[in-house]
């Protein structure tokens, strides 16, 4: 059984046609934005701190992992190097979160947003302007494959493997986020978010209760960055722009500021629409991928405008997001009780 | 006389040209139940803010068991053992009733961020301890049946009780109550008087209470401090205060 497992995965991987490749790529990207959304949700949703620098921590993780692998590939076994690069990325992003968080979290609302936005942009522009030999500048940094090979023959296996890895990563991060917000320290974060004055007067150190979740959020964005670098194989500063930040924010707001399942669902909806639109006129969509209605094709050109607009509208009409702090199973439960409630009412 | 548990000495607070509190000194011995009264705008809540560190003093000192704590932040003073409630209720509205209390429980601090994140055995032990303590306090204040509700959804009276339960979770030695009976029905007020007296009797808690309801103040306080226009104009037993001509003048207007 055990010896069969690898070849059968191989066959499965190799047999992925264009449709399978499309779906697995989508799954990886959904996972990526779910990770970014979940970690941002910790800061902007549960913590009610308005950070606009999350793309900076994502880039920090990507470049930390990428540069380690770029320079150290071949010096140790692939999986070990992969693991080391992920640990380094998480550590560097956490450190970045601490250095940015301590001075910035004394600021409130708009000021915090501007300061963190500044960080994200400064980081990107710095990478662009450093000598090419260091982080690749505008040309980008190649990240050799150390976990799964990606050749025309192994492309299916590569894609399937990554899709599986992303599912594991999303489950892990969702578990961590849920753990944090339902723990003793997490409650102090929620308290400070809701009324900082009352929290302080009842013995909660507000600075700590803001900095710690900010650091955890940054570290998890660093994890997403490391996975991104490994999956893409090259990373360039142009991939970590403010537009990505807007996308992450949309995932959080669409899903609900303070909802884990909402975040994952929103990442799926957003990425699905985006990936479908990206293939010109949808003619290139592989069989089995449901296309959007023909009348929607104009969306392709206006996509960036649309999601910024959706964000604005949501902020005005549903400031806590579509799901708010509820989870999907809360909604299911309330539907069910409404139905059974009506049932028993009729019976009695 | 022994060192007071708590004292302010010659405390003054000025906001620009306005003097809210002028050279006020108050000292509380451990176990005392003292009322702080005065007409609206007399500076009572400002005094609370200066005592707890919600606001900084312009002049004067704040002492805790004889030590100067004027330079400490609000949360540092709270951890020394002073807890308060608020005139305009400040619960964490989106949290449950139980979580409002659990957040403040002292035992919660034994588990670090990583304990919670990784669900260590220490996290589980602390959660069990904190949960039991919270339930006990909610029971004591008579709001245990509301534990799972969102705090913001409670009626006014239970919200005030929850504020007291939350303050007690800090295991304070000094409890500062800012108009705890405001908005309560007469029977709720009577309950509350018994609760406050019980706390002092059972736990030796020192209590300083701001309250406009004279039946409440005269009924439970053994000493009353009177402020008017930011100055201390008299103090003594309820009977002494009631007969003090300056106090009468402040309340009724001088003839």
Interface residues (C-beta under 8 A of the other chain):
Chain A: X176 X179 X180 X182 X183 X184 X185 X186 X187 X188 X190 X191 X194 X195 X197 X198 X199 X200 X201 X202 X203 X204 X205 X206 X212 X216 X325
Chain B: X52 X53 X54 X73 X74 X75 X78 X79 X83 X84 X86 X90 X91 X92 X93 X94 X95 X99 X102 X103 X104 X106 X108 X109 X111 X112 X113 X115 X116 X117 X118 X119 X123 X126 X127 X130 X166 X167 X170
